[in-house]
Amino acid sequence: MPRQSISLANQNDEWLKKQVKSEEFSSKSEAINYLIKQARSQEEYYEFVRNKIDSGEKSGFAKKQTREEMLTEFKKDLPDV
């Protein structure tokens, strides 16, 4: 695993120390790797949502439906329980 040297603001360093002391993480490196993983995961989710929004906007307006028609359409894709 590549080693990195980083500078942290005092309050961030103190927060990391508290996480290790409380045994939330076994080391500062573990905590930082976890935080980076969470940020990457969030970024991937936002990209997924942006793509869905773009796709929806490009597909144009939906046809006019009654509540019952919409409910029937939504239910057809649900698994039978």
mmCIF file of the N, C-alpha and C atoms, coordinates in Angstrom:
data_MODEL
# 
_entry.id   MODEL 
# 
loop_
_atom_site.group_PDB 
_atom_site.id 
_atom_site.type_symbol 
_atom_site.label_atom_id 
_atom_site.label_alt_id 
_atom_site.label_comp_id 
_atom_site.label_asym_id 
_atom_site.label_entity_id 
_atom_site.label_seq_id 
_atom_site.pdbx_PDB_ins_code 
_atom_site.Cartn_x 
_atom_site.Cartn_y 
_atom_site.Cartn_z 
_atom_site.occupancy 
_atom_site.B_iso_or_equiv 
_atom_site.pdbx_formal_charge 
_atom_site.auth_seq_id 
_atom_site.auth_comp_id 
_atom_site.auth_asym_id 
_atom_site.auth_atom_id 
_atom_site.pdbx_PDB_model_num 
ATOM 1   N N  . MET A 1 1  ? 0.848   -1.158  0.000   1.00 0.00 ? 1  MET A N  1 
ATOM 2   C CA . MET A 1 1  ? 0.000   0.000   0.000   1.00 0.00 ? 1  MET A CA 1 
ATOM 3   C C  . MET A 1 1  ? 0.905   1.236   0.000   1.00 0.00 ? 1  MET A C  1 
ATOM 4   N N  . PRO A 1 2  ? 0.615   2.210   -0.874  1.00 0.00 ? 2  PRO A N  1 
ATOM 5   C CA . PRO A 1 2  ? 1.460   3.406   -0.917  1.00 0.00 ? 2  PRO A CA 1 
ATOM 6   C C  . PRO A 1 2  ? 1.364   4.218   0.373   1.00 0.00 ? 2  PRO A C  1 
ATOM 7   N N  . ARG A 1 3  ? 2.480   4.779   0.773   1.00 0.00 ? 3  ARG A N  1 
ATOM 8   C CA . ARG A 1 3  ? 2.503   5.628   1.965   1.00 0.00 ? 3  ARG A CA 1 
ATOM 9   C C  . ARG A 1 3  ? 2.419   7.072   1.509   1.00 0.00 ? 3  ARG A C  1 
ATOM 10  N N  . GLN A 1 4  ? 1.717   7.891   2.279   1.00 0.00 ? 4  GLN A N  1 
ATOM 11  C CA . GLN A 1 4  ? 1.555   9.302   1.982   1.00 0.00 ? 4  GLN A CA 1 
ATOM 12  C C  . GLN A 1 4  ? 1.874   10.106  3.226   1.00 0.00 ? 4  GLN A C  1 
ATOM 13  N N  . SER A 1 5  ? 2.354   11.285  3.004   1.00 0.00 ? 5  SER A N  1 
ATOM 14  C CA . SER A 1 5  ? 2.556   12.222  4.098   1.00 0.00 ? 5  SER A CA 1 
ATOM 15  C C  . SER A 1 5  ? 1.573   13.357  3.866   1.00 0.00 ? 5  SER A C  1 
ATOM 16  N N  . ILE A 1 6  ? 0.732   13.617  4.853   1.00 0.00 ? 6  ILE A N  1 
ATOM 17  C CA . ILE A 1 6  ? -0.260  14.680  4.710   1.00 0.00 ? 6  ILE A CA 1 
ATOM 18  C C  . ILE A 1 6  ? -0.203  15.603  5.921   1.00 0.00 ? 6  ILE A C  1 
ATOM 19  N N  . SER A 1 7  ? -0.633  16.829  5.711   1.00 0.00 ? 7  SER A N  1 
ATOM 20  C CA . SER A 1 7  ? -0.748  17.790  6.810   1.00 0.00 ? 7  SER A CA 1 
ATOM 21  C C  . SER A 1 7  ? -2.219  17.934  7.145   1.00 0.00 ? 7  SER A C  1 
ATOM 22  N N  . LEU A 1 8  ? -2.518  17.959  8.433   1.00 0.00 ? 8  LEU A N  1 
ATOM 23  C CA . LEU A 1 8  ? -3.896  18.072  8.895   1.00 0.00 ? 8  LEU A CA 1 
ATOM 24  C C  . LEU A 1 8  ? -4.066  19.330  9.726   1.00 0.00 ? 8  LEU A C  1 
ATOM 25  N N  . ALA A 1 9  ? -5.237  19.917  9.646   1.00 0.00 ? 9  ALA A N  1 
ATOM 26  C CA . ALA A 1 9  ? -5.561  21.015  10.558  1.00 0.00 ? 9  ALA A CA 1 
ATOM 27  C C  . ALA A 1 9  ? -5.600  20.421  11.964  1.00 0.00 ? 9  ALA A C  1 
ATOM 28  N N  . ASN A 1 10 ? -5.283  21.211  12.958  1.00 0.00 ? 10 ASN A N  1 
ATOM 29  C CA . ASN A 1 10 ? -5.238  20.724  14.341  1.00 0.00 ? 10 ASN A CA 1 
ATOM 30  C C  . ASN A 1 10 ? -6.537  20.036  14.752  1.00 0.00 ? 10 ASN A C  1 
ATOM 31  N N  . GLN A 1 11 ? -7.672  20.658  14.430  1.00 0.00 ? 11 GLN A N  1 
ATOM 32  C CA . GLN A 1 11 ? -8.947  20.067  14.853  1.00 0.00 ? 11 GLN A CA 1 
ATOM 33  C C  . GLN A 1 11 ? -9.203  18.725  14.160  1.00 0.00 ? 11 GLN A C  1 
ATOM 34  N N  . ASN A 1 12 ? -8.734  18.569  12.928  1.00 0.00 ? 12 ASN A N  1 
ATOM 35  C CA . ASN A 1 12 ? -8.897  17.277  12.252  1.00 0.00 ? 12 ASN A CA 1 
ATOM 36  C C  . ASN A 1 12 ? -7.987  16.219  12.871  1.00 0.00 ? 12 ASN A C  1 
ATOM 37  N N  . ASP A 1 13 ? -6.780  16.624  13.220  1.00 0.00 ? 13 ASP A N  1 
ATOM 38  C CA . ASP A 1 13 ? -5.857  15.697  13.866  1.00 0.00 ? 13 ASP A CA 1 
ATOM 39  C C  . ASP A 1 13 ? -6.403  15.255  15.220  1.00 0.00 ? 13 ASP A C  1 
ATOM 40  N N  . GLU A 1 14 ? -6.957  16.199  15.978  1.00 0.00 ? 14 GLU A N  1 
ATOM 41  C CA . GLU A 1 14 ? -7.543  15.860  17.276  1.00 0.00 ? 14 GLU A CA 1 
ATOM 42  C C  . GLU A 1 14 ? -8.725  14.907  17.110  1.00 0.00 ? 14 GLU A C  1 
ATOM 43  N N  . TRP A 1 15 ? -9.551  15.150  16.100  1.00 0.00 ? 15 TRP A N  1 
ATOM 44  C CA . TRP A 1 15 ? -10.697 14.270  15.844  1.00 0.00 ? 15 TRP A CA 1 
ATOM 45  C C  . TRP A 1 15 ? -10.207 12.857  15.528  1.00 0.00 ? 15 TRP A C  1 
ATOM 46  N N  . LEU A 1 16 ? -9.182  12.746  14.684  1.00 0.00 ? 16 LEU A N  1 
ATOM 47  C CA . LEU A 1 16 ? -8.637  11.428  14.350  1.00 0.00 ? 16 LEU A CA 1 
ATOM 48  C C  . LEU A 1 16 ? -8.081  10.729  15.586  1.00 0.00 ? 16 LEU A C  1 
ATOM 49  N N  . LYS A 1 17 ? -7.363  11.471  16.413  1.00 0.00 ? 17 LYS A N  1 
ATOM 50  C CA . LYS A 1 17 ? -6.818  10.884  17.643  1.00 0.00 ? 17 LYS A CA 1 
ATOM 51  C C  . LYS A 1 17 ? -7.931  10.346  18.540  1.00 0.00 ? 17 LYS A C  1 
ATOM 52  N N  . LYS A 1 18 ? -9.023  11.106  18.655  1.00 0.00 ? 18 LYS A N  1 
ATOM 53  C CA . LYS A 1 18 ? -10.160 10.660  19.475  1.00 0.00 ? 18 LYS A CA 1 
ATOM 54  C C  . LYS A 1 18 ? -10.782 9.384   18.906  1.00 0.00 ? 18 LYS A C  1 
ATOM 55  N N  . GLN A 1 19 ? -10.855 9.281   17.579  1.00 0.00 ? 19 GLN A N  1 
ATOM 56  C CA . GLN A 1 19 ? -11.431 8.090   16.958  1.00 0.00 ? 19 GLN A CA 1 
ATOM 57  C C  . GLN A 1 19 ? -10.582 6.853   17.265  1.00 0.00 ? 19 GLN A C  1 
ATOM 58  N N  . VAL A 1 20 ? -9.278  7.032   17.221  1.00 0.00 ? 20 VAL A N  1 
ATOM 59  C CA . VAL A 1 20 ? -8.367  5.910   17.513  1.00 0.00 ? 20 VAL A CA 1 
ATOM 60  C C  . VAL A 1 20 ? -8.429  5.581   19.002  1.00 0.00 ? 20 VAL A C  1 
ATOM 61  N N  . LYS A 1 21 ? -8.431  6.615   19.846  1.00 0.00 ? 21 LYS A N  1 
ATOM 62  C CA . LYS A 1 21 ? -8.466  6.394   21.298  1.00 0.00 ? 21 LYS A CA 1 
ATOM 63  C C  . LYS A 1 21 ? -9.747  5.670   21.721  1.00 0.00 ? 21 LYS A C  1 
ATOM 64  N N  . SER A 1 22 ? -10.869 6.020   21.084  1.00 0.00 ? 22 SER A N  1 
ATOM 65  C CA . SER A 1 22 ? -12.144 5.373   21.425  1.00 0.00 ? 22 SER A CA 1 
ATOM 66  C C  . SER A 1 22 ? -12.300 4.016   20.745  1.00 0.00 ? 22 SER A C  1 
ATOM 67  N N  . GLU A 1 23 ? -11.260 3.610   20.011  1.00 0.00 ? 23 GLU A N  1 
ATOM 68  C CA . GLU A 1 23 ? -11.213 2.324   19.307  1.00 0.00 ? 23 GLU A CA 1 
ATOM 69  C C  . GLU A 1 23 ? -12.260 2.216   18.196  1.00 0.00 ? 23 GLU A C  1 
ATOM 70  N N  . GLU A 1 24 ? -12.710 3.369   17.703  1.00 0.00 ? 24 GLU A N  1 
ATOM 71  C CA . GLU A 1 24 ? -13.577 3.380   16.524  1.00 0.00 ? 24 GLU A CA 1 
ATOM 72  C C  . GLU A 1 24 ? -12.772 2.890   15.319  1.00 0.00 ? 24 GLU A C  1 
ATOM 73  N N  . PHE A 1 25 ? -11.502 3.275   15.291  1.00 0.00 ? 25 PHE A N  1 
ATOM 74  C CA . PHE A 1 25 ? -10.548 2.831   14.266  1.00 0.00 ? 25 PHE A CA 1 
ATOM 75  C C  . PHE A 1 25 ? -9.267  2.424   14.967  1.00 0.00 ? 25 PHE A C  1 
ATOM 76  N N  . SER A 1 26 ? -8.520  1.535   14.332  1.00 0.00 ? 26 SER A N  1 
ATOM 77  C CA . SER A 1 26 ? -7.280  1.076   14.963  1.00 0.00 ? 26 SER A CA 1 
ATOM 78  C C  . SER A 1 26 ? -6.109  2.020   14.704  1.00 0.00 ? 26 SER A C  1 
ATOM 79  N N  . SER A 1 27 ? -6.255  2.910   13.702  1.00 0.00 ? 27 SER A N  1 
ATOM 80  C CA . SER A 1 27 ? -5.188  3.857   13.398  1.00 0.00 ? 27 SER A CA 1 
ATOM 81  C C  . SER A 1 27 ? -5.767  5.050   12.639  1.00 0.00 ? 27 SER A C  1 
ATOM 82  N N  . LYS A 1 28 ? -4.985  6.116   12.574  1.00 0.00 ? 28 LYS A N  1 
ATOM 83  C CA . LYS A 1 28 ? -5.403  7.276   11.791  1.00 0.00 ? 28 LYS A CA 1 
ATOM 84  C C  . LYS A 1 28 ? -5.548  6.891   10.321  1.00 0.00 ? 28 LYS A C  1 
ATOM 85  N N  . SER A 1 29 ? -4.646  6.053   9.834   1.00 0.00 ? 29 SER A N  1 
ATOM 86  C CA . SER A 1 29 ? -4.697  5.625   8.432   1.00 0.00 ? 29 SER A CA 1 
ATOM 87  C C  . SER A 1 29 ? -6.002  4.905   8.120   1.00 0.00 ? 29 SER A C  1 
ATOM 88  N N  . GLU A 1 30 ? -6.417  4.051   9.034   1.00 0.00 ? 30 GLU A N  1 
ATOM 89  C CA . GLU A 1 30 ? -7.672  3.331   8.829   1.00 0.00 ? 30 GLU A CA 1 
ATOM 90  C C  . GLU A 1 30 ? -8.847  4.314   8.760   1.00 0.00 ? 30 GLU A C  1 
ATOM 91  N N  . ALA A 1 31 ? -8.845  5.306   9.638   1.00 0.00 ? 31 ALA A N  1 
ATOM 92  C CA . ALA A 1 31 ? -9.916  6.301   9.646   1.00 0.00 ? 31 ALA A CA 1 
ATOM 93  C C  . ALA A 1 31 ? -9.925  7.110   8.355   1.00 0.00 ? 31 ALA A C  1 
ATOM 94  N N  . ILE A 1 32 ? -8.769  7.537   7.918   1.00 0.00 ? 32 ILE A N  1 
ATOM 95  C CA . ILE A 1 32 ? -8.683  8.322   6.678   1.00 0.00 ? 32 ILE A CA 1 
ATOM 96  C C  . ILE A 1 32 ? -9.109  7.485   5.482   1.00 0.00 ? 32 ILE A C  1 
ATOM 97  N N  . ASN A 1 33 ? -8.672  6.237   5.416   1.00 0.00 ? 33 ASN A N  1 
ATOM 98  C CA . ASN A 1 33 ? -9.098  5.368   4.314   1.00 0.00 ? 33 ASN A CA 1 
ATOM 99  C C  . ASN A 1 33 ? -10.612 5.170   4.315   1.00 0.00 ? 33 ASN A C  1 
ATOM 100 N N  . TYR A 1 34 ? -11.199 5.032   5.496   1.00 0.00 ? 34 TYR A N  1 
ATOM 101 C CA . TYR A 1 34 ? -12.648 4.882   5.606   1.00 0.00 ? 34 TYR A CA 1 
ATOM 102 C C  . TYR A 1 34 ? -13.352 6.144   5.092   1.00 0.00 ? 34 TYR A C  1 
ATOM 103 N N  . LEU A 1 35 ? -12.864 7.308   5.512   1.00 0.00 ? 35 LEU A N  1 
ATOM 104 C CA . LEU A 1 35 ? -13.475 8.568   5.089   1.00 0.00 ? 35 LEU A CA 1 
ATOM 105 C C  . LEU A 1 35 ? -13.371 8.758   3.576   1.00 0.00 ? 35 LEU A C  1 
ATOM 106 N N  . ILE A 1 36 ? -12.233 8.401   3.000   1.00 0.00 ? 36 ILE A N  1 
ATOM 107 C CA . ILE A 1 36 ? -12.060 8.509   1.549   1.00 0.00 ? 36 ILE A CA 1 
ATOM 108 C C  . ILE A 1 36 ? -13.014 7.550   0.839   1.00 0.00 ? 36 ILE A C  1 
ATOM 109 N N  . LYS A 1 37 ? -13.136 6.341   1.361   1.00 0.00 ? 37 LYS A N  1 
ATOM 110 C CA . LYS A 1 37 ? -14.059 5.365   0.772   1.00 0.00 ? 37 LYS A CA 1 
ATOM 111 C C  . LYS A 1 37 ? -15.495 5.890   0.804   1.00 0.00 ? 37 LYS A C  1 
ATOM 112 N N  . GLN A 1 38 ? -15.879 6.511   1.933   1.00 0.00 ? 38 GLN A N  1 
ATOM 113 C CA . GLN A 1 38 ? -17.227 7.076   2.048   1.00 0.00 ? 38 GLN A CA 1 
ATOM 114 C C  . GLN A 1 38 ? -17.429 8.208   1.033   1.00 0.00 ? 38 GLN A C  1 
ATOM 115 N N  . ALA A 1 39 ? -16.435 9.060   0.872   1.00 0.00 ? 39 ALA A N  1 
ATOM 116 C CA . ALA A 1 39 ? -16.531 10.176  -0.077  1.00 0.00 ? 39 ALA A CA 1 
ATOM 117 C C  . ALA A 1 39 ? -16.650 9.648   -1.506  1.00 0.00 ? 39 ALA A C  1 
ATOM 118 N N  . ARG A 1 40 ? -15.873 8.608   -1.834  1.00 0.00 ? 40 ARG A N  1 
ATOM 119 C CA . ARG A 1 40 ? -15.953 8.021   -3.177  1.00 0.00 ? 40 ARG A CA 1 
ATOM 120 C C  . ARG A 1 40 ? -17.316 7.403   -3.412  1.00 0.00 ? 40 ARG A C  1 
ATOM 121 N N  . SER A 1 41 ? -17.837 6.728   -2.414  1.00 0.00 ? 41 SER A N  1 
ATOM 122 C CA . SER A 1 41 ? -19.141 6.092   -2.513  1.00 0.00 ? 41 SER A CA 1 
ATOM 123 C C  . SER A 1 41 ? -20.226 7.148   -2.718  1.00 0.00 ? 41 SER A C  1 
ATOM 124 N N  . GLN A 1 42 ? -20.140 8.235   -1.967  1.00 0.00 ? 42 GLN A N  1 
ATOM 125 C CA . GLN A 1 42 ? -21.108 9.320   -2.101  1.00 0.00 ? 42 GLN A CA 1 
ATOM 126 C C  . GLN A 1 42 ? -21.013 9.944   -3.490  1.00 0.00 ? 42 GLN A C  1 
ATOM 127 N N  . GLU A 1 43 ? -19.805 10.121  -3.981  1.00 0.00 ? 43 GLU A N  1 
ATOM 128 C CA . GLU A 1 43 ? -19.590 10.683  -5.315  1.00 0.00 ? 43 GLU A CA 1 
ATOM 129 C C  . GLU A 1 43 ? -20.214 9.780   -6.384  1.00 0.00 ? 43 GLU A C  1 
ATOM 130 N N  . GLU A 1 44 ? -20.042 8.472   -6.245  1.00 0.00 ? 44 GLU A N  1 
ATOM 131 C CA . GLU A 1 44 ? -20.635 7.521   -7.192  1.00 0.00 ? 44 GLU A CA 1 
ATOM 132 C C  . GLU A 1 44 ? -22.156 7.583   -7.144  1.00 0.00 ? 44 GLU A C  1 
ATOM 133 N N  . TYR A 1 45 ? -22.717 7.717   -5.946  1.00 0.00 ? 45 TYR A N  1 
ATOM 134 C CA . TYR A 1 45 ? -24.173 7.813   -5.801  1.00 0.00 ? 45 TYR A CA 1 
ATOM 135 C C  . TYR A 1 45 ? -24.688 9.088   -6.462  1.00 0.00 ? 45 TYR A C  1 
ATOM 136 N N  . TYR A 1 46 ? -24.019 10.218  -6.211  1.00 0.00 ? 46 TYR A N  1 
ATOM 137 C CA . TYR A 1 46 ? -24.443 11.472  -6.825  1.00 0.00 ? 46 TYR A CA 1 
ATOM 138 C C  . TYR A 1 46 ? -24.367 11.387  -8.346  1.00 0.00 ? 46 TYR A C  1 
ATOM 139 N N  . GLU A 1 47 ? -23.337 10.752  -8.867  1.00 0.00 ? 47 GLU A N  1 
ATOM 140 C CA . GLU A 1 47 ? -23.210 10.582  -10.317 1.00 0.00 ? 47 GLU A CA 1 
ATOM 141 C C  . GLU A 1 47 ? -24.363 9.728   -10.850 1.00 0.00 ? 47 GLU A C  1 
ATOM 142 N N  . PHE A 1 48 ? -24.708 8.672   -10.130 1.00 0.00 ? 48 PHE A N  1 
ATOM 143 C CA . PHE A 1 48 ? -25.835 7.813   -10.511 1.00 0.00 ? 48 PHE A CA 1 
ATOM 144 C C  . PHE A 1 48 ? -27.126 8.634   -10.564 1.00 0.00 ? 48 PHE A C  1 
ATOM 145 N N  . VAL A 1 49 ? -27.359 9.439   -9.526  1.00 0.00 ? 49 VAL A N  1 
ATOM 146 C CA . VAL A 1 49 ? -28.575 10.260  -9.458  1.00 0.00 ? 49 VAL A CA 1 
ATOM 147 C C  . VAL A 1 49 ? -28.567 11.296  -10.586 1.00 0.00 ? 49 VAL A C  1 
ATOM 148 N N  . ARG A 1 50 ? -27.412 11.948  -10.811 1.00 0.00 ? 50 ARG A N  1 
ATOM 149 C CA . ARG A 1 50 ? -27.325 12.931  -11.905 1.00 0.00 ? 50 ARG A CA 1 
ATOM 150 C C  . ARG A 1 50 ? -27.656 12.289  -13.243 1.00 0.00 ? 50 ARG A C  1 
ATOM 151 N N  . ASN A 1 51 ? -27.142 11.085  -13.474 1.00 0.00 ? 51 ASN A N  1 
ATOM 152 C CA . ASN A 1 51 ? -27.426 10.385  -14.732 1.00 0.00 ? 51 ASN A CA 1 
ATOM 153 C C  . ASN A 1 51 ? -28.909 10.068  -14.867 1.00 0.00 ? 51 ASN A C  1 
ATOM 154 N N  . LYS A 1 52 ? -29.541 9.642   -13.772 1.00 0.00 ? 52 LYS A N  1 
ATOM 155 C CA . LYS A 1 52 ? -30.977 9.356   -13.801 1.00 0.00 ? 52 LYS A CA 1 
ATOM 156 C C  . LYS A 1 52 ? -31.780 10.626  -14.090 1.00 0.00 ? 52 LYS A C  1 
ATOM 157 N N  . ILE A 1 53 ? -31.398 11.739  -13.475 1.00 0.00 ? 53 ILE A N  1 
ATOM 158 C CA . ILE A 1 53 ? -32.089 13.009  -13.713 1.00 0.00 ? 53 ILE A CA 1 
ATOM 159 C C  . ILE A 1 53 ? -31.925 13.435  -15.170 1.00 0.00 ? 53 ILE A C  1 
ATOM 160 N N  . ASP A 1 54 ? -30.687 13.363  -15.679 1.00 0.00 ? 54 ASP A N  1 
ATOM 161 C CA . ASP A 1 54 ? -30.445 13.715  -17.082 1.00 0.00 ? 54 ASP A CA 1 
ATOM 162 C C  . ASP A 1 54 ? -31.269 12.848  -18.018 1.00 0.00 ? 54 ASP A C  1 
ATOM 163 N N  . SER A 1 55 ? -31.284 11.550  -17.737 1.00 0.00 ? 55 SER A N  1 
ATOM 164 C CA . SER A 1 55 ? -32.053 10.621  -18.558 1.00 0.00 ? 55 SER A CA 1 
ATOM 165 C C  . SER A 1 55 ? -33.536 10.972  -18.529 1.00 0.00 ? 55 SER A C  1 
ATOM 166 N N  . GLY A 1 56 ? -34.046 11.288  -17.351 1.00 0.00 ? 56 GLY A N  1 
ATOM 167 C CA . GLY A 1 56 ? -35.449 11.656  -17.213 1.00 0.00 ? 56 GLY A CA 1 
ATOM 168 C C  . GLY A 1 56 ? -35.773 12.941  -17.953 1.00 0.00 ? 56 GLY A C  1 
ATOM 169 N N  . GLU A 1 57 ? -34.889 13.927  -17.843 1.00 0.00 ? 57 GLU A N  1 
ATOM 170 C CA . GLU A 1 57 ? -35.123 15.190  -18.529 1.00 0.00 ? 57 GLU A CA 1 
ATOM 171 C C  . GLU A 1 57 ? -35.091 15.024  -20.043 1.00 0.00 ? 57 GLU A C  1 
ATOM 172 N N  . LYS A 1 58 ? -34.182 14.171  -20.530 1.00 0.00 ? 58 LYS A N  1 
ATOM 173 C CA . LYS A 1 58 ? -34.067 13.948  -21.976 1.00 0.00 ? 58 LYS A CA 1 
ATOM 174 C C  . LYS A 1 58 ? -35.229 13.142  -22.539 1.00 0.00 ? 58 LYS A C  1 
ATOM 175 N N  . SER A 1 59 ? -35.903 12.385  -21.690 1.00 0.00 ? 59 SER A N  1 
ATOM 176 C CA . SER A 1 59 ? -36.994 11.537  -22.177 1.00 0.00 ? 59 SER A CA 1 
ATOM 177 C C  . SER A 1 59 ? -38.268 12.331  -22.443 1.00 0.00 ? 59 SER A C  1 
ATOM 178 N N  . GLY A 1 60 ? -38.305 13.571  -22.007 1.00 0.00 ? 60 GLY A N  1 
ATOM 179 C CA . GLY A 1 60 ? -39.463 14.418  -22.275 1.00 0.00 ? 60 GLY A CA 1 
ATOM 180 C C  . GLY A 1 60 ? -40.537 14.265  -21.216 1.00 0.00 ? 60 GLY A C  1 
ATOM 181 N N  . PHE A 1 61 ? -41.684 14.865  -21.504 1.00 0.00 ? 61 PHE A N  1 
ATOM 182 C CA . PHE A 1 61 ? -42.797 14.847  -20.565 1.00 0.00 ? 61 PHE A CA 1 
ATOM 183 C C  . PHE A 1 61 ? -43.488 13.492  -20.570 1.00 0.00 ? 61 PHE A C  1 
ATOM 184 N N  . ALA A 1 62 ? -43.986 13.104  -19.423 1.00 0.00 ? 62 ALA A N  1 
ATOM 185 C CA . ALA A 1 62 ? -44.737 11.857  -19.291 1.00 0.00 ? 62 ALA A CA 1 
ATOM 186 C C  . ALA A 1 62 ? -46.146 12.077  -19.828 1.00 0.00 ? 62 ALA A C  1 
ATOM 187 N N  . LYS A 1 63 ? -46.742 10.987  -20.265 1.00 0.00 ? 63 LYS A N  1 
ATOM 188 C CA . LYS A 1 63 ? -48.126 11.098  -20.737 1.00 0.00 ? 63 LYS A CA 1 
ATOM 189 C C  . LYS A 1 63 ? -49.044 11.363  -19.553 1.00 0.00 ? 63 LYS A C  1 
ATOM 190 N N  . LYS A 1 64 ? -50.133 12.010  -19.814 1.00 0.00 ? 64 LYS A N  1 
ATOM 191 C CA . LYS A 1 64 ? -51.118 12.324  -18.782 1.00 0.00 ? 64 LYS A CA 1 
ATOM 192 C C  . LYS A 1 64 ? -51.779 11.023  -18.333 1.00 0.00 ? 64 LYS A C  1 
ATOM 193 N N  . GLN A 1 65 ? -51.750 10.745  -17.021 1.00 0.00 ? 65 GLN A N  1 
ATOM 194 C CA . GLN A 1 65 ? -52.330 9.528   -16.468 1.00 0.00 ? 65 GLN A CA 1 
ATOM 195 C C  . GLN A 1 65 ? -53.162 9.860   -15.239 1.00 0.00 ? 65 GLN A C  1 
ATOM 196 N N  . THR A 1 66 ? -54.121 9.016   -14.999 1.00 0.00 ? 66 THR A N  1 
ATOM 197 C CA . THR A 1 66 ? -54.885 9.127   -13.759 1.00 0.00 ? 66 THR A CA 1 
ATOM 198 C C  . THR A 1 66 ? -54.068 8.489   -12.644 1.00 0.00 ? 66 THR A C  1 
ATOM 199 N N  . ARG A 1 67 ? -54.468 8.720   -11.406 1.00 0.00 ? 67 ARG A N  1 
ATOM 200 C CA . ARG A 1 67 ? -53.785 8.086   -10.266 1.00 0.00 ? 67 ARG A CA 1 
ATOM 201 C C  . ARG A 1 67 ? -53.822 6.575   -10.386 1.00 0.00 ? 67 ARG A C  1 
ATOM 202 N N  . GLU A 1 68 ? -54.966 6.039   -10.791 1.00 0.00 ? 68 GLU A N  1 
ATOM 203 C CA . GLU A 1 68 ? -55.120 4.587   -10.902 1.00 0.00 ? 68 GLU A CA 1 
ATOM 204 C C  . GLU A 1 68 ? -54.189 4.019   -11.977 1.00 0.00 ? 68 GLU A C  1 
ATOM 205 N N  . GLU A 1 69 ? -54.062 4.724   -13.105 1.00 0.00 ? 69 GLU A N  1 
ATOM 206 C CA . GLU A 1 69 ? -53.168 4.264   -14.174 1.00 0.00 ? 69 GLU A CA 1 
ATOM 207 C C  . GLU A 1 69 ? -51.714 4.275   -13.701 1.00 0.00 ? 69 GLU A C  1 
ATOM 208 N N  . MET A 1 70 ? -51.328 5.330   -12.990 1.00 0.00 ? 70 MET A N  1 
ATOM 209 C CA . MET A 1 70 ? -49.957 5.403   -12.463 1.00 0.00 ? 70 MET A CA 1 
ATOM 210 C C  . MET A 1 70 ? -49.693 4.272   -11.479 1.00 0.00 ? 70 MET A C  1 
ATOM 211 N N  . LEU A 1 71 ? -50.626 4.043   -10.573 1.00 0.00 ? 71 LEU A N  1 
ATOM 212 C CA . LEU A 1 71 ? -50.470 2.989   -9.573  1.00 0.00 ? 71 LEU A CA 1 
ATOM 213 C C  . LEU A 1 71 ? -50.337 1.630   -10.248 1.00 0.00 ? 71 LEU A C  1 
ATOM 214 N N  . THR A 1 72 ? -51.144 1.371   -11.244 1.00 0.00 ? 72 THR A N  1 
ATOM 215 C CA . THR A 1 72 ? -51.076 0.103   -11.982 1.00 0.00 ? 72 THR A CA 1 
ATOM 216 C C  . THR A 1 72 ? -49.713 -0.051  -12.652 1.00 0.00 ? 72 THR A C  1 
ATOM 217 N N  . GLU A 1 73 ? -49.223 1.030   -13.251 1.00 0.00 ? 73 GLU A N  1 
ATOM 218 C CA . GLU A 1 73 ? -47.921 0.987   -13.926 1.00 0.00 ? 73 GLU A CA 1 
ATOM 219 C C  . GLU A 1 73 ? -46.793 0.726   -12.927 1.00 0.00 ? 73 GLU A C  1 
ATOM 220 N N  . PHE A 1 74 ? -46.828 1.390   -11.774 1.00 0.00 ? 74 PHE A N  1 
ATOM 221 C CA . PHE A 1 74 ? -45.793 1.179   -10.761 1.00 0.00 ? 74 PHE A CA 1 
ATOM 222 C C  . PHE A 1 74 ? -45.828 -0.245  -10.218 1.00 0.00 ? 74 PHE A C  1 
ATOM 223 N N  . LYS A 1 75 ? -47.008 -0.759  -9.999  1.00 0.00 ? 75 LYS A N  1 
ATOM 224 C CA . LYS A 1 75 ? -47.161 -2.103  -9.397  1.00 0.00 ? 75 LYS A CA 1 
ATOM 225 C C  . LYS A 1 75 ? -46.715 -3.207  -10.340 1.00 0.00 ? 75 LYS A C  1 
ATOM 226 N N  . LYS A 1 76 ? -46.785 -2.988  -11.645 1.00 0.00 ? 76 LYS A N  1 
ATOM 227 C CA . LYS A 1 76 ? -46.438 -4.062  -12.579 1.00 0.00 ? 76 LYS A CA 1 
ATOM 228 C C  . LYS A 1 76 ? -44.975 -4.469  -12.465 1.00 0.00 ? 76 LYS A C  1 
ATOM 229 N N  . ASP A 1 77 ? -44.125 -3.564  -11.992 1.00 0.00 ? 77 ASP A N  1 
ATOM 230 C CA . ASP A 1 77 ? -42.688 -3.861  -11.858 1.00 0.00 ? 77 ASP A CA 1 
ATOM 231 C C  . ASP A 1 77 ? -42.316 -4.413  -10.490 1.00 0.00 ? 77 ASP A C  1 
ATOM 232 N N  . LEU A 1 78 ? -43.268 -4.461  -9.563  1.00 0.00 ? 78 LEU A N  1 
ATOM 233 C CA . LEU A 1 78 ? -42.985 -4.988  -8.231  1.00 0.00 ? 78 LEU A CA 1 
ATOM 234 C C  . LEU A 1 78 ? -43.080 -6.521  -8.232  1.00 0.00 ? 78 LEU A C  1 
ATOM 235 N N  . PRO A 1 79 ? -42.232 -7.151  -7.429  1.00 0.00 ? 79 PRO A N  1 
ATOM 236 C CA . PRO A 1 79 ? -42.313 -8.612  -7.350  1.00 0.00 ? 79 PRO A CA 1 
ATOM 237 C C  . PRO A 1 79 ? -43.614 -9.048  -6.655  1.00 0.00 ? 79 PRO A C  1 
ATOM 238 N N  . ASP A 1 80 ? -44.120 -10.195 -7.051  1.00 0.00 ? 80 ASP A N  1 
ATOM 239 C CA . ASP A 1 80 ? -45.308 -10.741 -6.392  1.00 0.00 ? 80 ASP A CA 1 
ATOM 240 C C  . ASP A 1 80 ? -44.926 -11.220 -4.995  1.00 0.00 ? 80 ASP A C  1 
ATOM 241 N N  . VAL A 1 81 ? -45.714 -10.848 -4.024  1.00 0.00 ? 81 VAL A N  1 
ATOM 242 C CA . VAL A 1 81 ? -45.425 -11.234 -2.630  1.00 0.00 ? 81 VAL A CA 1 
ATOM 243 C C  . VAL A 1 81 ? -46.467 -12.191 -2.150  1.00 0.00 ? 81 VAL A C  1 
# 
